[in-house]
Amino acid sequence: MSTICEIPLTRIEKVADVSAEAFISCDDPIGNFMFQNEPNHLVLKKRFFRSLVTSCSPKAVRQAISPNFEAVSIWFPPGMDHSEGADTDPFKAEDFADLGTMEKMKAVNDVIGLLTEHLGQEPQWYLHLVAVRPQFRGRKYSSLLIRPMLDKATRENLPCTLITQRLDNVRKYESWGFKVINEMPVPRSHEKFFSMRRD
């Protein structure tokens, strides 16, 4: 039986690799939208999805299903500002062959920023990401990672929030008691983000 373990900052590169592997292997639509016209799109996607981990503040709570990192999660604790992290390898215009890629990335970041503002400043546990390596999908590892934190938030009488862009994720989170509180399309795309809350 797997045991949830806290991930030390010394293992952050491993968590970043799991994040990239998980999101790329599930054909993440936002990664596809942003980098679809780039010849080296896989390299850029890997860098982007790794940055979701490496840019997080040290205050974030990083957990794994076991020391083998089959699945990982990152939560922002109550009182942590979403802007506390810093991207150690920010993208620049010269990184891209397509001039429109930076514009697409900005559009995605703007939508996430607005949805984050709408979540409010009250104390809350924010689920930043859950990533399951492809060979371990279908084993309920997401649930094993998320449920203990939901129970913790319930004991603390605090809401849990998140932002996602996939309808299948929305349905999964709804099964854990989350409700959609806002949705916002990404301009000039077919993509949409949803913010969700569980009280």
HELIX and SHEET records of a PDB file:
HELIX    1   1 LEU A    9  ARG A   11  5                                   3    
HELIX    2   2 ILE A   12  SER A   25  1                                  14    
HELIX    3   3 PRO A   29  PHE A   35  1                                   7    
HELIX    4   4 HIS A   41  THR A   54  1                                  14    
HELIX    5   5 ALA A   93  ASP A   95  5                                   3    
HELIX    6   6 GLY A  100  HIS A  118  1                                  19    
HELIX    7   7 PRO A  134  PHE A  136  5                                   3    
HELIX    8   8 TYR A  141  ARG A  155  1                                  15    
HELIX    9   9 LEU A  167  SER A  175  1                                   9    
SHEET    1   A 7 CYS A   5  GLU A   6  0                                        
SHEET    2   A 7 VAL A  61  ALA A  64 -1                                        
SHEET    3   A 7 ALA A  71  PHE A  76 -1                                        
SHEET    4   A 7 TRP A 125  VAL A 132 -1                                        
SHEET    5   A 7 CYS A 160  THR A 164  1                                        
SHEET    6   A 7 LYS A 192  ARG A 198 -1                                        
SHEET    7   A 7 LYS A 179  PRO A 185 -1                                        
END                                                                             
